[in-house]
Amino acid sequence: EVELFVEYKGLPFWSFRAYAGNLLDRKAERERRIYDAARNAAPLNFIETRSLRLGPYIGFSVRRTFGDLRL
């Protein structure tokens, strides 16, 4: 998976971030093995497989800090 971000904090109290994720459009796969009872006491009942394709995404965020920043 490839994710990128750029952040700018050049102004007092403000930060700006642009980001992009899943740039290679990688799919997520999940496999679950379901047994009738405890795994060591029962046979495998079935295997559940899920494949999700979320696609690439981009975003932008703006943050503002409030209050006194002196510590």
DSSP file (Angstrom, degrees, kcal/mol; ACC not computed):
  #  RESIDUE AA STRUCTURE BP1 BP2  ACC     N-H-->O    O-->H-N    N-H-->O    O-->H-N    TCO  KAPPA ALPHA  PHI   PSI    X-CA   Y-CA   Z-CA
    1    1 A E              0   0    0      0, 0.0     2,-0.5     0, 0.0    20,-0.0   0.000 360.0 360.0 360.0 137.4    0.0    0.0    0.0
    2    2 A V        +     0   0    0      2,-0.0    21,-2.0    24,-0.0     2,-0.4  -0.953 360.0 172.8-115.9 126.4    1.3    3.5   -0.9
    3    3 A E        -     0   0    0     -2,-0.5     2,-0.3    18,-0.2    18,-0.2  -0.991   5.4-175.0-131.4 141.7    0.3    6.5    1.1
    4    4 A L  E     +A   20   0A   0     16,-2.5    16,-2.4    -2,-0.4     2,-0.3  -0.950   3.8 176.3-132.1 151.7    1.6   10.1    0.8
    5    5 A F  E     -A   19   0A   0     -2,-0.3     2,-0.4    14,-0.2    14,-0.2  -0.988  14.9-159.6-152.7 155.0    1.1   13.3    2.7
    6    6 A V  E     -A   18   0A   0     12,-2.5    12,-2.4    -2,-0.3     2,-0.4  -0.999  15.2-169.0-131.1 132.2    2.4   16.9    2.7
    7    7 A E  E     -A   17   0A   0     -2,-0.4     2,-0.5    10,-0.2    10,-0.2  -0.977   7.1-163.8-128.3 138.6    2.0   19.1    5.7
    8    8 A Y  E     +A   16   0A   0      8,-2.8     8,-2.4    -2,-0.4     3,-0.1  -0.984  16.4 166.0-122.9 125.8    2.6   22.9    6.1
    9    9 A K        +     0   0    0     -2,-0.5     4,-0.1     6,-0.2     6,-0.1  -0.182  36.0 122.7-127.9  38.7    3.0   24.5    9.5
   10   10 A G        +     0   0    0      2,-0.1    -1,-0.1     0, 0.0     5,-0.1   0.615  59.8  70.7 -80.6 -13.0    4.4   27.9    8.5
   11   11 A L  S >  S-     0   0    0      3,-0.4     3,-1.4    -3,-0.1     2,-0.1  -0.839  94.2-101.5-105.6 142.1    1.6   30.0   10.1
   12   12 A P  T 3  S+     0   0    0      0, 0.0    -2,-0.1     0, 0.0     3,-0.1  -0.386 103.8   1.2 -60.8 134.6    1.2   30.4   13.9
   13   13 A F  T 3  S+     0   0    0      1,-0.1    52,-2.7    -4,-0.1     2,-0.3   0.309 114.9  96.5  74.0  -6.1   -1.6   28.1   15.2
   14   14 A W  E <   + B   0  64A   0     -3,-1.4    -3,-0.4    50,-0.2     2,-0.3  -0.876  43.7 179.1-119.2 145.8   -2.4   26.6   11.8
   15   15 A S  E     - B   0  63A   0     48,-2.0    48,-2.7    -2,-0.3     2,-0.4  -0.991   8.9-162.2-140.5 143.3   -1.4   23.4    9.9
   16   16 A F  E     -AB   8  62A   0     -8,-2.4    -8,-2.8    -2,-0.3     2,-0.4  -0.972   8.9-174.6-124.9 135.7   -2.5   22.3    6.5
   17   17 A R  E     -AB   7  61A   0     44,-2.6    44,-2.9    -2,-0.4     2,-0.4  -0.996  11.7-170.0-137.5 131.9   -2.3   18.7    5.2
   18   18 A A  E     +AB   6  60A   0    -12,-2.4   -12,-2.5    -2,-0.4     2,-0.3  -0.966  21.6 175.6-114.0 136.9   -2.9   17.1    1.9
   19   19 A Y  E     -AB   5  59A   0     40,-2.5    40,-2.5    -2,-0.4     2,-0.3  -0.959  20.0-168.2-143.0 157.5   -2.9   13.3    1.7
   20   20 A A  E     -AB   4  58A   0    -16,-2.4   -16,-2.5    -2,-0.3     2,-0.3  -0.991  13.7-171.8-144.3 142.0   -3.6   10.4   -0.6
   21   21 A G  E     + B   0  57A   0     36,-2.6    36,-2.0    -2,-0.3   -18,-0.2  -0.904  58.6  21.8-136.8 164.0   -3.9    6.7    0.2
   22   22 A N    >   +     0   0    0     -2,-0.3     3,-1.9   -20,-0.3    -1,-0.2   0.879  65.1 167.1  48.7  46.6   -4.1    3.3   -1.5
   23   23 A L  T 3  S+     0   0    0    -21,-2.0    -1,-0.1     1,-0.3   -20,-0.1   0.734  71.0  52.6 -65.1 -23.7   -2.6    4.8   -4.6
   24   24 A L  T 3  S-     0   0    0    -22,-0.2    -1,-0.3    31,-0.1    -2,-0.1   0.339 109.8-122.1 -92.6   6.8   -1.9    1.4   -6.1
   25   25 A D    <   -     0   0    0     -3,-1.9     2,-0.2     1,-0.2    -2,-0.1   0.897  43.4-176.0  54.2  45.9   -5.6    0.4   -5.6
   26   26 A R        -     0   0    0    -24,-0.1    28,-0.5    29,-0.1    29,-0.3  -0.504  17.3-134.2 -73.7 137.9   -4.6   -2.6   -3.5
   27   27 A K        -     0   0    0     -2,-0.2     2,-0.5    26,-0.1    26,-0.2  -0.651  11.0-130.9 -91.4 152.2   -7.5   -4.9   -2.4
   28   28 A A  E     -C   52   0B   0     24,-2.8    24,-3.2    -2,-0.3     2,-0.4  -0.880  22.8-165.3-102.3 131.2   -7.8   -6.1    1.2
   29   29 A E  E     -C   51   0B   0     -2,-0.5     2,-0.4    22,-0.2    22,-0.2  -0.930   6.9-175.7-119.6 143.0   -8.5   -9.8    1.6
   30   30 A R  E     -C   50   0B   0     20,-2.6    20,-3.0    -2,-0.4     2,-0.4  -1.000   4.6-167.3-138.4 135.1   -9.6  -11.6    4.7
   31   31 A E  E     -C   49   0B   0     -2,-0.4     2,-0.4    18,-0.2    18,-0.2  -0.988   3.4-172.3-125.7 128.5  -10.1  -15.3    5.4
   32   32 A R  E     -C   48   0B   0     16,-3.1    16,-3.0    -2,-0.4     2,-0.6  -0.969  12.5-150.6-119.1 134.6  -11.9  -16.8    8.3
   33   33 A R  E     -C   47   0B   0     -2,-0.4     2,-0.5    14,-0.2    14,-0.2  -0.925  15.1-157.9-105.4 121.0  -12.0  -20.5    9.2
   34   34 A I  E     -C   46   0B   0     12,-2.9    11,-2.8    -2,-0.6    12,-1.7  -0.866   7.9-169.7-107.0 125.9  -15.2  -21.6   11.0
   35   35 A Y  E     -C   44   0B   0     -2,-0.5     9,-0.2     9,-0.2     4,-0.1  -0.756  30.8-124.9-109.5 157.7  -15.3  -24.7   13.1
   36   36 A D  S    S-     0   0    0      7,-1.2     2,-0.2    -2,-0.3     8,-0.1   0.791  91.7 -19.8 -70.3 -28.1  -18.4  -26.5   14.6
   37   37 A A  S    S-     0   0    0      1,-0.3    -2,-0.2     6,-0.3     5,-0.1  -0.589 117.7 -10.8-150.3-149.4  -16.8  -26.3   18.1
   38   38 A A    >>  -     0   0    0     -2,-0.2     3,-1.9     1,-0.1     4,-1.5  -0.327  67.5-120.5 -60.0 142.9  -13.3  -25.8   19.5
   39   39 A R  T 34 S+     0   0    0      1,-0.3    -1,-0.1     2,-0.2     3,-0.1   0.833 112.3  49.9 -58.1 -34.7  -10.6  -26.1   16.7
   40   40 A N  T 34 S+     0   0    0      1,-0.2    -1,-0.3     3,-0.0    -2,-0.1   0.558 118.3  39.2 -82.3  -5.0   -8.9  -29.0   18.4
   41   41 A A  T <4 S+     0   0    0     -3,-1.9    -2,-0.2     1,-0.1    -1,-0.2   0.525 112.4  47.4-119.6  -9.3  -12.2  -31.0   18.9
   42   42 A A  S  < S-     0   0    0     -4,-1.5    -1,-0.1    -5,-0.1     3,-0.1  -0.938  78.1-108.6-136.3 154.9  -14.2  -30.4   15.7
   43   43 A P        -     0   0    0      0, 0.0    -7,-1.2     0, 0.0     2,-0.3  -0.334  49.6 -83.4 -76.6 163.6  -13.7  -30.4   11.9
   44   44 A L  E     -C   35   0B   0     -9,-0.2    -9,-0.2     1,-0.2     3,-0.1  -0.509  39.4-168.6 -65.8 127.7  -13.5  -27.4    9.8
   45   45 A N  E     -     0   0B   0    -11,-2.8     2,-0.3     1,-0.4   -10,-0.2   0.923  59.1 -35.5 -87.0 -52.2  -17.1  -26.4    8.9
   46   46 A F  E     -C   34   0B   0    -12,-1.7   -12,-2.9     2,-0.0     2,-0.5  -0.982  49.2-119.6-163.4 167.1  -16.4  -23.8    6.2
   47   47 A I  E     -C   33   0B   0     -2,-0.3     2,-0.5   -14,-0.2   -14,-0.2  -0.971  20.9-155.4-117.1 126.5  -14.0  -21.0    5.1
   48   48 A E  E     -C   32   0B   0    -16,-3.0   -16,-3.1    -2,-0.5     2,-0.4  -0.893  11.7-170.9-102.1 126.6  -15.3  -17.5    4.6
   49   49 A T  E     -C   31   0B   0     -2,-0.5     2,-0.4   -18,-0.2   -18,-0.2  -0.974   2.9-173.0-121.5 130.0  -13.3  -15.3    2.2
   50   50 A R  E     -C   30   0B   0    -20,-3.0   -20,-2.6    -2,-0.4     2,-0.5  -0.969   4.6-170.4-121.8 137.5  -13.9  -11.5    1.8
   51   51 A S  E     -C   29   0B   0     -2,-0.4     2,-0.4   -22,-0.2   -22,-0.2  -0.981   7.8-172.3-128.4 119.1  -12.3   -9.3   -0.7
   52   52 A L  E     -C   28   0B   0    -24,-3.2   -24,-2.8    -2,-0.5     2,-0.5  -0.918  11.3-168.2-114.8 135.6  -12.7   -5.5   -0.4
   53   53 A R        +     0   0    0     -2,-0.4   -26,-0.1   -26,-0.2   -27,-0.0  -0.928  12.1 170.3-122.3 104.9  -11.6   -3.0   -3.0
   54   54 A L        -     0   0    0     -2,-0.5    -1,-0.1   -28,-0.5   -27,-0.1   0.729  33.6-142.5 -88.7 -24.0  -11.8    0.5   -1.5
   55   55 A G        -     0   0    0    -29,-0.3    -1,-0.1     2,-0.0   -31,-0.1   0.055  33.2 -50.9  82.0 164.4  -10.0    2.4   -4.2
   56   56 A P        -     0   0    0      0, 0.0     2,-0.3     0, 0.0   -34,-0.2  -0.316  57.7-167.4 -68.7 156.1   -7.6    5.3   -4.0
   57   57 A Y  E     -B   21   0A   0    -36,-2.0   -36,-2.6     2,-0.0     2,-0.3  -0.985  11.4-164.5-144.9 155.6   -8.5    8.3   -2.0
   58   58 A I  E     +B   20   0A   0     -2,-0.3     2,-0.3   -38,-0.2   -38,-0.2  -0.937  13.9 170.4-134.3 158.1   -7.4   11.9   -1.4
   59   59 A G  E     -B   19   0A   0    -40,-2.5   -40,-2.5    -2,-0.3     2,-0.3  -0.984  21.5-146.5-161.0 169.6   -8.1   14.4    1.3
   60   60 A F  E     -B   18   0A   0     -2,-0.3     2,-0.4   -42,-0.2   -42,-0.2  -0.994  15.8-171.3-143.6 135.1   -7.2   17.8    2.7
   61   61 A S  E     -B   17   0A   0    -44,-2.9   -44,-2.6    -2,-0.3     2,-0.4  -0.969   9.2-161.2-132.1 149.6   -7.3   18.9    6.4
   62   62 A V  E     -B   16   0A   0     -2,-0.4     2,-0.4   -46,-0.2   -46,-0.2  -0.995  11.8-169.5-126.8 131.2   -6.9   22.2    8.2
   63   63 A R  E     -B   15   0A   0    -48,-2.7   -48,-2.0    -2,-0.4     2,-0.4  -0.956   5.7-167.2-124.7 143.1   -6.2   22.4   11.9
   64   64 A R  E     -B   14   0A   0     -2,-0.4     2,-0.4   -50,-0.2   -50,-0.2  -0.998  12.2-146.4-128.6 129.5   -6.2   25.4   14.2
   65   65 A T        -     0   0    0    -52,-2.7     2,-0.3    -2,-0.4     4,-0.1  -0.826  16.4-159.2 -95.0 132.6   -4.7   25.4   17.7
   66   66 A F        +     0   0    0     -2,-0.4     2,-0.1     2,-0.1   -53,-0.0  -0.823  47.1  27.5-109.8 150.6   -6.5   27.5   20.3
   67   67 A G  S    S-     0   0    0     -2,-0.3     2,-0.4     2,-0.0    -2,-0.1  -0.336 100.8 -32.4  98.1-179.2   -5.1   28.9   23.5
   68   68 A D        -     0   0    0      1,-0.1    -2,-0.1    -2,-0.1     0, 0.0  -0.648  43.6-164.7 -81.4 125.6   -1.7   29.8   24.8
   69   69 A L        +     0   0    0     -2,-0.4     2,-0.3    -4,-0.1    -1,-0.1   0.475  53.2 113.4 -91.1  -2.8    1.1   27.7   23.3
   70   70 A R              0   0    0      1,-0.1    -2,-0.1     0, 0.0     0, 0.0  -0.544 360.0 360.0 -72.5 130.4    3.8   28.8   25.9
   71   71 A L              0   0    0     -2,-0.3    -1,-0.1     0, 0.0    -2,-0.0   0.373 360.0 360.0-111.4 360.0    4.8   25.8   28.1
